[in-house]
Amino acid sequence: MNEAIDLKEYLQIFRKRGWIIAVLVTIAVAISGVLNFFVIEPVYQAELTFMVNFNQNENAQITEEDMNYGTNLVEKYKPIIKSRKVTNQIKKNLNLNMSQGQIGNAIQINSISGPVMNVTVQSTNPQIAKDIANEVPEVFGSELKRIAKVDGIEVIDTAVIPTSPISPNKTKNMMMAAIIAIVIGIFIVFLLDYLDNKIKTPEDIEACVGIPVLGTVIYYETGDKKKSKKNKRK
């Protein structure tokens, strides 16, 4: 019974101040929509796959050690792609108006299987993302041949211009804004109800003085008062 009464009280609280939650949600979704559609620049991602070829000269015999070397080569030399020498060469080759740090941060490389690697490049310009991704094997391959026992890099899948951005996720961001607004709105509604000390019901009186209410007097206007009000209007 108490649980039913509590639930009814909660429903009354939301019925009274539910407009606060509705207003907050509307404002949050509107702001998120403006930011996602008009302020935040979309980010595009281009992908490329290549394989590192270790030394395969006709007169050289490939040993198990060479195989293991080629497989572990990827993880060992991954930092070279983000090195200043490689990023600076990419910048010069493509004549990019970007710093070396920006180029390095835009490039991500992951191992797929053994010496097979996947390169992703993110940029607000889809053409630049594609150009950098396709330039990575050229510059990285030359540097790798210089410092490691490899024949170079063989491109498996070249990068193409991405047609749709990977971020921002407009729907997800707007939903998150709405959820956060609902949580904040619920907190504000309960806080206002907690701070409201006005006595409105007999139950409020019992809670304040600790004495049960024996009865209530309903206020009503008598006939004489109604007549006097009519006379005043005349």
ROPA-288199 format. One record per residue: residue number from 1; x, y, z of N, C-alpha, C in turn. Coordinates in pm, whole numbers, padded with zeros to 5 digits. Layout:
// residues N
- NUM  X  Y  Z  X  Y  Z  X  Y  Z
...
//
This chain:
// residues 234
- 1  00083  -00120  00000  00000  00000  00000  00087  00126  00000
- 2  00191  00127  00085  00281  00241  00091  00352  00264  -00041
- 3  00389  00150  -00106  00457  00161  -00234  00366  00225  -00337
- 4  00237  00189  -00334  00141  00248  -00428  00126  00398  -00403
- 5  00123  00434  -00272  00113  00576  -00237  00236  00652  -00284
- 6  00356  00594  -00262  00481  00658  -00306  00482  00676  -00457
- 7  00439  00574  -00528  00436  00582  -00674  00341  00692  -00719
- 8  00228  00703  -00652  00131  00808  -00686  00191  00946  -00660
- 9  00266  00959  -00552  00329  01087  -00522  00434  01123  -00628
- 10  00509  01023  -00669  00609  01048  -00773  00542  01093  -00903
- 11  00434  01028  -00937  00362  01065  -01059  00308  01207  -01050
- 12  00264  01245  -00933  00215  01381  -00914  00329  01482  -00927
- 13  00446  01444  -00877  00562  01534  -00888  00597  01556  -01035
- 14  00601  01447  -01113  00634  01460  -01254  00525  01532  -01331
- 15  00400  01511  -01290  00289  01578  -01357  00296  01730  -01334
- 16  00344  01767  -01217  00350  01908  -01182  00469  01978  -01245
- 17  00584  01910  -01244  00706  01975  -01293  00769  01902  -01412
- 18  00691  01820  -01476  00745  01748  -01591  00784  01839  -01706
- 19  00726  01959  -01709  00759  02053  -01816  00906  02092  -01811
- 20  00966  02086  -01692  01109  02120  -01680  01193  02021  -01760
- 21  01160  01893  -01746  01233  01789  -01820  01213  01807  -01969
- 22  01090  01835  -02010  01061  01852  -02153  01139  01970  -02212
- 23  01146  02079  -02139  01219  02197  -02187  01369  02168  -02198
- 24  01424  02102  -02095  01567  02070  -02098  01602  01977  -02214
- 25  01517  01877  -02238  01542  01784  -02348  01537  01857  -02481
- 26  01438  01943  -02498  01425  02018  -02624  01548  02106  -02648
- 27  01592  02175  -02544  01710  02263  -02558  01835  02181  -02587
- 28  01854  02070  -02515  01974  01988  -02533  01980  01928  -02674
- 29  01867  01876  -02723  01864  01818  -02857  01887  01925  -02963
- 30  01829  02043  -02941  01847  02152  -03038  01994  02196  -03044
- 31  02057  02213  -02928  02198  02253  -02926  02286  02145  -02990
- 32  02259  02019  -02955  02337  01909  -03012  02320  01904  -03164
- 33  02198  01926  -03212  02174  01925  -03355  02249  02036  -03427
- 34  02248  02156  -03370  02321  02269  -03430  02471  02239  -03435
- 35  02525  02186  -03324  02668  02156  -03320  02705  02049  -03421
- 36  02625  01943  -03428  02658  01830  -03515  02640  01861  -03663
- 37  02541  01944  -03696  02512  01970  -03837  02582  02095  -03891
- 38  02614  02191  -03804  02664  02318  -03855  02799  02361  -03797
- 39  02842  02305  -03684  02964  02352  -03619  03078  02249  -03632
- 40  03053  02126  -03589  03157  02024  -03590  03186  01979  -03733
- 41  03315  01985  -03771  03353  01941  -03905  03349  01789  -03915
- 42  03294  01734  -04023  03294  01588  -04039  03433  01535  -04066
- 43  03462  01418  -04013  03592  01354  -04029  03577  01233  -04120
- 44  03665  01223  -04220  03661  01113  -04316  03782  01021  -04292
- 45  03764  00894  -04327  03871  00796  -04306  03897  00718  -04434
- 46  04023  00717  -04477  04067  00639  -04592  04149  00521  -04544
- 47  04136  00406  -04610  04205  00284  -04568  04288  00227  -04681
- 48  04400  00168  -04642  04489  00103  -04738  04548  -00022  -04672
- 49  04569  -00127  -04752  04628  -00251  -04701  04753  -00283  -04780
- 50  04861  -00317  -04711  04984  -00355  -04780  05054  -00466  -04702
- 51  05152  -00527  -04767  05228  -00637  -04707  05377  -00606  -04718
- 52  05446  -00634  -04610  05591  -00615  -04607  05659  -00741  -04660
- 53  05741  -00726  -04764  05815  -00839  -04821  05956  -00841  -04765
- 54  05991  -00949  -04694  06128  -00961  -04646  06218  -01016  -04756
- 55  06344  -01020  -04732  06444  -01052  -04833  06415  -01184  -04904
- 56  06394  -01176  -05036  06364  -01296  -05115  06454  -01303  -05239
- 57  06583  -01280  -05222  06677  -01291  -05334  06683  -01435  -05383
- 58  06710  -01449  -05512  06710  -01584  -05572  06815  -01674  -05509
- 59  06930  -01617  -05474  07039  -01698  -05420  07030  -01716  -05269
- 60  06935  -01647  -05206  06924  -01655  -05060  06820  -01759  -05022
- 61  06851  -01836  -04921  06757  -01935  -04871  06677  -01875  -04755
- 62  06547  -01894  -04764  06458  -01841  -04660  06452  -01939  -04545
- 63  06495  -01897  -04434  06496  -01982  -04316  06375  -01950  -04227
- 64  06357  -02035  -04127  06248  -02011  -04033  06271  -01882  -03955
- 65  06399  -01853  -03935  06432  -01728  -03867  06387  -01607  -03950
- 66  06406  -01617  -04083  06362  -01509  -04172  06210  -01493  -04168
- 67  06140  -01605  -04162  05993  -01600  -04157  05947  -01531  -04030
- 68  06007  -01568  -03919  05970  -01505  -03793  06008  -01357  -03793
- 69  06119  -01327  -03856  06162  -01189  -03864  06061  -01105  -03943
- 70  06015  -01161  -04055  05918  -01089  -04136  05786  -01071  -04066
- 71  05744  -01170  -03989  05618  -01160  -03917  05624  -01057  -03806
- 72  05735  -01054  -03733  05748  -00960  -03621  05792  -00821  -03665
- 73  05825  -00810  -03793  05876  -00683  -03842  05774  -00570  -03828
- 74  05650  -00605  -03850  05543  -00505  -03849  05537  -00433  -03716
- 75  05525  -00510  -03608  05513  -00450  -03476  05640  -00373  -03437
- 76  05752  -00425  -03480  05880  -00364  -03441  05901  -00228  -03506
- 77  05859  -00216  -03632  05888  -00093  -03706  05765  -00005  -03729
- 78  05656  -00032  -03658  05537  00053  -03671  05564  00200  -03637
- 79  05643  00229  -03534  05669  00370  -03501  05735  00450  -03613
- 80  05797  00380  -03710  05864  00452  -03818  05765  00534  -03899
- 81  05643  00483  -03914  05543  00553  -03995  05511  00690  -03936
- 82  05515  00701  -03804  05484  00828  -03738  05609  00912  -03711
- 83  05724  00864  -03757  05849  00937  -03732  05851  01068  -03810
- 84  05934  01162  -03764  05941  01293  -03828  05995  01282  -03971
- 85  06084  01187  -03993  06141  01173  -04126  06035  01130  -04227
- 86  05953  01034  -04188  05849  00985  -04279  05741  01090  -04298
- 87  05692  01150  -04189  05585  01249  -04200  05630  01373  -04276
- 88  05756  01411  -04258  05808  01527  -04331  05817  01498  -04480
- 89  05856  01375  -04516  05864  01338  -04657  05725  01333  -04720
- 90  05627  01283  -04644  05488  01281  -04694  05439  01424  -04716
- 91  05472  01512  -04623  05432  01652  -04636  05492  01715  -04761
- 92  05620  01688  -04787  05685  01744  -04905  05629  01686  -05034
- 93  05609  01554  -05037  05560  01489  -05159  05421  01538  -05198
- 94  05335  01560  -05098  05198  01601  -05125  05176  01751  -05114
- 95  05281  01823  -05072  05270  01969  -05055  05153  02004  -04963
- 96  05153  01943  -04846  05043  01959  -04753  05064  02080  -04663
- 97  04956  02147  -04632  04960  02258  -04538  04926  02206  -04398
- 98  05005  02109  -04355  04986  02045  -04225  05121  02029  -04158
- 99  05119  02027  -04024  05243  02004  -03951  05276  01855  -03950
- 100  05400  01822  -03916  05438  01682  -03908  05358  01610  -03800
- 101  05332  01678  -03690  05252  01617  -03583  05111  01586  -03627
- 102  05051  01676  -03704  04915  01653  -03753  04910  01534  -03848
- 103  05011  01522  -03932  05016  01409  -04024  05034  01278  -03947
- 104  05124  01279  -03849  05147  01159  -03769  05024  01117  -03691
- 105  04952  01214  -03634  04832  01182  -03557  04719  01131  -03646
- 106  04720  01171  -03773  04614  01128  -03865  04632  00984  -03910
- 107  04754  00931  -03898  04785  00797  -03948  04776  00695  -03835
- 108  04703  00589  -03859  04696  00475  -03768  04729  00348  -03846
- 109  04808  00260  -03783  04849  00137  -03851  04827  00019  -03759
- 110  04773  -00090  -03816  04744  -00211  -03738  04782  -00334  -03818
- 111  04825  -00437  -03746  04858  -00564  -03811  04731  -00644  -03835
- 112  04718  -00698  -03954  04604  -00785  -03986  04642  -00930  -03965
- 113  04749  -00971  -04031  04798  -01108  -04017  04944  -01110  -04060
- 114  05033  -01131  -03961  05175  -01135  -03993  05223  -01005  -04053
- 115  05284  -01011  -04172  05338  -00889  -04234  05234  -00805  -04306
- 116  05107  -00846  -04304  05000  -00770  -04370  04952  -00661  -04274
- 117  04950  -00537  -04323  04916  -00424  -04238  04802  -00343  -04299
- 118  04728  -00280  -04210  04619  -00193  -04251  04649  -00051  -04203
- 119  04643  00044  -04294  04668  00184  -04263  04538  00261  -04278
- 120  04505  00341  -04177  04389  00429  -04184  04436  00571  -04161
- 121  04378  00661  -04237  04411  00804  -04226  04281  00881  -04211
- 122  04275  00965  -04108  04155  01044  -04082  04185  01192  -04107
- 123  04091  01258  -04174  04106  01400  -04204  03969  01460  -04232
- 124  03957  01590  -04210  03833  01659  -04245  03819  01677  -04395
- 125  03928  01654  -04469  03927  01660  -04614  03941  01518  -04669
- 126  03838  01465  -04736  03847  01326  -04784  03958  01304  -04886
- 127  03987  01404  -04968  04094  01391  -05067  04229  01379  -04999
- 128  04252  01460  -04897  04378  01455  -04823  04394  01321  -04752
- 129  04285  01270  -04694  04291  01140  -04627  04333  01031  -04725
- 130  04278  01035  -04844  04312  00934  -04946  04456  00950  -04994
- 131  04501  01073  -05017  04637  01097  -05067  04742  01054  -04965
- 132  04721  01086  -04838  04818  01047  -04734  04825  00896  -04723
- 133  04709  00829  -04724  04707  00683  -04712  04784  00617  -04826
- 134  04769  00667  -04947  04839  00608  -05062  04988  00644  -05064
- 135  05026  00750  -04993  05166  00790  -04990  05244  00716  -04883
- 136  05174  00664  -04781  05242  00595  -04671  05328  00478  -04719
- 137  05277  00386  -04802  05361  00273  -04845  05486  00316  -04922
- 138  05474  00424  -05000  05590  00469  -05077  05702  00517  -04985
- 139  05668  00605  -04893  05769  00663  -04805  05815  00561  -04701
- 140  05718  00492  -04641  05752  00393  -04538  05833  00278  -04596
- 141  05798  00237  -04720  05871  00127  -04784  06015  00163  -04809
- 142  06040  00285  -04855  06179  00328  -04880  06260  00331  -04751
- 143  06200  00381  -04646  06270  00389  -04518  06293  00250  -04460
- 144  06197  00160  -04481  06209  00025  -04427  06319  -00053  -04499
- 145  06332  -00032  -04629  06438  -00098  -04706  06575  -00051  -04661
- 146  06582  00072  -04615  06711  00128  -04574  06758  00073  -04440
- 147  06666  00046  -04349  06707  00009  -04214  06679  -00138  -04181
- 148  06604  -00207  -04264  06570  -00347  -04233  06597  -00437  -04353
- 149  06601  -00568  -04325  06628  -00667  -04429  06498  -00704  -04501
- 150  06448  -00611  -04583  06324  -00634  -04657  06342  -00588  -04801
- 151  06260  -00639  -04890  06261  -00599  -05031  06171  -00480  -05058
- 152  06085  -00450  -04967  05995  -00337  -04986  05854  -00370  -04942
- 153  05761  -00295  -04995  05621  -00308  -04957  05537  -00331  -05082
- 154  05444  -00421  -05071  05351  -00450  -05181  05210  -00408  -05140
- 155  05152  -00315  -05215  05018  -00266  -05184  04915  -00368  -05229
- 156  04824  -00401  -05140  04717  -00497  -05171  04591  -00421  -05213
- 157  04547  -00328  -05131  04430  -00245  -05163  04468  -00099  -05146
- 158  04455  -00023  -05254  04484  00120  -05247  04367  00194  -05182
- 159  04395  00312  -05131  04291  00393  -05067  04210  00467  -05173
- 160  04082  00483  -05145  03992  00559  -05232  03934  00674  -05152
- 161  03877  00771  -05221  03819  00886  -05152  03696  00842  -05074
- 162  03695  00860  -04943  03576  00822  -04864  03458  00912  -04898
- 163  03341  00851  -04908  03221  00927  -04948  03137  00971  -04830
- 164  03151  00906  -04716  03071  00944  -04599  03163  00956  -04477
- 165  03135  01053  -04390  03221  01073  -04272  03200  00965  -04167
- 166  03302  00943  -04085  03290  00847  -03975  03247  00916  -03846
- 167  03260  01048  -03844  03217  01126  -03728  03187  01269  -03773
- 168  03101  01341  -03703  03032  01296  -03581  02912  01207  -03614
- 169  02879  01120  -03518  02759  01038  -03529  02641  01121  -03477
- 170  02571  01187  -03569  02470  01286  -03532  02359  01224  -03447
- 171  02308  01109  -03491  02197  01046  -03418  02238  01006  -03277
- 172  02354  00945  -03265  02402  00902  -03134  02426  01021  -03042
- 173  02488  01126  -03094  02516  01244  -03011  02389  01311  -02963
- 174  02287  01320  -03050  02162  01383  -03011  02087  01298  -02909
- 175  02095  01165  -02924  02032  01077  -02825  02102  01089  -02689
- 176  02235  01097  -02691  02309  01114  -02566  02274  01246  -02499
- 177  02258  01351  -02579  02221  01481  -02524  02083  01473  -02459
- 178  01991  01401  -02522  01856  01388  -02466  01858  01309  -02335
- 179  01937  01202  -02330  01946  01121  -02208  02005  01202  -02093
- 180  02112  01276  -02122  02174  01358  -02018  02077  01464  -01969
- 181  02001  01524  -02062  01903  01625  -02023  01793  01566  -01935
- 182  01751  01443  -01966  01649  01377  -01884  01699  01353  -01743
- 183  01823  01305  -01731  01881  01280  -01598  01891  01410  -01518
- 184  01941  01515  -01583  01952  01644  -01514  01814  01697  -01478
- 185  01717  01680  -01568  01581  01726  -01541  01518  01655  -01423
- 186  01536  01524  -01414  01483  01448  -01301  01544  01495  -01170
- 187  01674  01520  -01174  01742  01570  -01053  01685  01705  -01011
- 188  01664  01794  -01106  01610  01927  -01074  01468  01917  -01020
- 189  01388  01830  -01080  01249  01814  -01035  01243  01767  -00890
- 190  01322  01666  -00857  01321  01615  -00720  01384  01715  -00623
- 191  01483  01790  -00669  01544  01892  -00583  01444  02002  -00550
- 192  01369  02047  -00649  01268  02150  -00625  01159  02099  -00532
- 193  01121  01973  -00550  01018  01917  -00462  01069  01904  -00319
- 194  01197  01871  -00305  01256  01857  -00172  01264  01992  -00102
- 195  01293  02097  -00177  01305  02231  -00119  01170  02299  -00097
- 196  01065  02241  -00152  00932  02299  -00137  00874  02256  -00002
- 197  00869  02349  00095  00822  02318  00232  00678  02359  00257
- 198  00606  02395  00156  00467  02437  00174  00379  02318  00213
- 199  00285  02343  00307  00190  02240  00350  00069  02246  00258
- 200  00046  02135  00189  -00060  02134  00090  -00166  02027  00116
- 201  -00131  01923  00187  -00224  01813  00210  -00225  01776  00358
- 202  -00330  01704  00403  -00333  01656  00541  -00212  01569  00575
- 203  -00164  01497  00476  -00047  01413  00501  00074  01498  00535
- 204  00085  01616  00474  00195  01706  00506  00189  01752  00650
- 205  00067  01777  00700  00050  01819  00840  00093  01707  00935
- 206  00050  01586  00906  00088  01473  00990  00239  01454  00991
- 207  00302  01476  00874  00448  01459  00867  00520  01566  00947
- 208  00462  01686  00955  00529  01797  01022  00512  01792  01175
- 209  00389  01769  01221  00361  01776  01365  00356  01640  01431
- 210  00347  01535  01352  00344  01401  01409  00213  01366  01477
- 211  00107  01438  01449  -00025  01412  01508  -00121  01378  01395
- 212  -00200  01273  01411  -00294  01236  01305  -00403  01342  01287
- 213  -00443  01365  01166  -00549  01461  01134  -00684  01392  01152
- 214  -00770  01453  01235  -00901  01395  01262  -01002  01430  01154
- 215  -00986  01543  01091  -01080  01583  00988  -01033  01710  00920
- 216  -01097  01745  00813  -01063  01864  00737  -01187  01949  00718
- 217  -01168  02079  00712  -01277  02174  00689  -01262  02229  00548
- 218  -01363  02207  00469  -01360  02253  00331  -01412  02395  00325
- 219  -01337  02483  00267  -01377  02623  00258  -01482  02640  00149
- 220  -01590  02710  00185  -01692  02741  00085  -01753  02875  00118
- 221  -01809  02937  00019  -01869  03068  00036  -02016  03055  00070
- 222  -02061  03135  00170  -02203  03134  00209  -02283  03218  00113
- 223  -02417  03203  00124  -02504  03279  00036  -02492  03427  00056
- 224  -02475  03473  00183  -02464  03616  00212  -02341  03676  00144
- 225  -02228  03601  00146  -02105  03652  00084  -02121  03664  -00067
- 226  -02190  03566  -00123  -02212  03571  -00267  -02296  03690  -00305
- 227  -02401  03716  -00219  -02486  03830  -00248  -02410  03961  -00236
- 228  -02327  03972  -00131  -02251  04095  -00112  -02157  04122  -00229
- 229  -02099  04012  -00286  -02010  04027  -00400  -02086  04076  -00521
- 230  -02212  04025  -00537  -02294  04071  -00650  -02327  04217  -00635
- 231  -02360  04262  -00509  -02394  04401  -00487  -02274  04493  -00516
- 232  -02156  04445  -00479  -02037  04524  -00506  -02014  04540  -00654
- 233  -02044  04436  -00729  -02026  04445  -00874  -02122  04547  -00934
- 234  -02246  04552  -00876  -02345  04649  -00927  -02302  04791  -00894
//
